[in-house]
Amino acid sequence: QVQLVESGGGLVQPGGSLRLSCAASTTIASIYAMGWYRQAPGKQRESVALVTSSGIRNYAGSVKGRFTISRDNAKNTVSLQMNSLKPEDTALYYCFARPYATGPGDWGQGTQVTVSS
């Protein structure tokens, strides 16, 4: 099991930027996929961005062109740079790690992102 700790959330005005970071308790180089999900109040958890061990990135359509996911295998971290933030990006953001292409994954505790003027 991988322990994941998120940081970097907070309150930001519309149009602003935030950078989320996720630190893993183990070496991530061999972990198949790592990424970020989010859950807004009253809504289901949704995938935001994922990056595989081979460097393939996938983004939700709502964040494509605004968010960038990066993976640092040397530091065992995954980051999410969020630009041009909108109120609808407000949610609890969770770091996620799936060790293999199929099967369950591990979750962090979440970090709150609030976009409001």
SVG drawing of the C-alpha trace seen along z (x, -y; Angstrom):
<svg xmlns="http://www.w3.org/2000/svg" viewBox="-25 -39 41 45">
<polyline fill="none" stroke="black" stroke-width="0.4" points="0.0,0.0 1.3,-3.5 0.8,-6.3 0.0,-9.6 0.1,-13.1 -1.3,-16.0 -0.4,-19.7 -0.9,-23.0 -4.6,-23.6 -6.2,-26.8 -8.4,-29.8 -7.7,-31.5 -9.6,-34.1 -11.0,-33.1 -8.2,-33.3 -5.6,-32.5 -3.2,-29.6 -2.4,-26.9 0.1,-24.0 -0.8,-20.8 1.8,-18.3 1.5,-14.7 4.3,-12.9 4.4,-9.1 5.8,-6.9 7.5,-4.6 9.4,-4.6 6.9,-5.6 9.0,-4.8 7.3,-1.4 3.8,-2.5 1.7,-2.2 -0.4,-5.4 -0.6,-8.3 -2.9,-11.3 -5.5,-13.5 -9.2,-13.2 -11.6,-15.7 -15.0,-15.7 -17.2,-18.7 -20.1,-18.9 -23.0,-16.8 -21.1,-15.4 -19.3,-12.2 -15.6,-11.9 -14.1,-12.5 -10.8,-12.0 -8.8,-15.2 -5.5,-14.1 -3.4,-10.9 0.2,-10.2 1.5,-6.7 5.0,-5.3 5.7,-5.7 4.8,-9.4 1.4,-9.2 -0.9,-11.9 -4.7,-12.1 -6.8,-15.1 -10.5,-15.6 -12.0,-17.8 -12.9,-20.5 -9.3,-21.1 -7.4,-20.4 -5.2,-23.3 -5.4,-24.8 -4.0,-22.0 -0.6,-20.2 0.3,-17.0 3.9,-16.1 5.7,-13.2 9.1,-13.2 10.3,-9.7 13.5,-10.9 11.5,-12.7 8.6,-10.3 6.1,-13.2 3.3,-14.0 2.2,-17.6 -0.7,-19.4 -0.2,-22.9 -3.6,-24.6 -3.9,-27.8 -6.9,-29.9 -8.9,-28.5 -12.7,-28.8 -15.3,-28.6 -16.3,-25.2 -12.9,-23.9 -13.7,-24.1 -13.5,-20.7 -11.6,-18.4 -8.6,-17.1 -7.3,-13.6 -4.0,-12.1 -4.2,-8.6 -1.8,-5.8 -2.5,-2.6 0.4,-0.2 -0.7,1.9 -2.7,1.4 -5.7,3.1 -6.8,3.5 -7.4,1.1 -5.4,-1.9 -4.4,-4.0 -5.8,-7.4 -4.5,-10.4 -6.7,-12.3 -7.4,-15.2 -6.6,-18.9 -9.3,-21.5 -9.2,-23.9 -11.7,-26.8 -12.0,-29.3 -13.9,-32.3 -13.8,-36.1"/>
</svg>
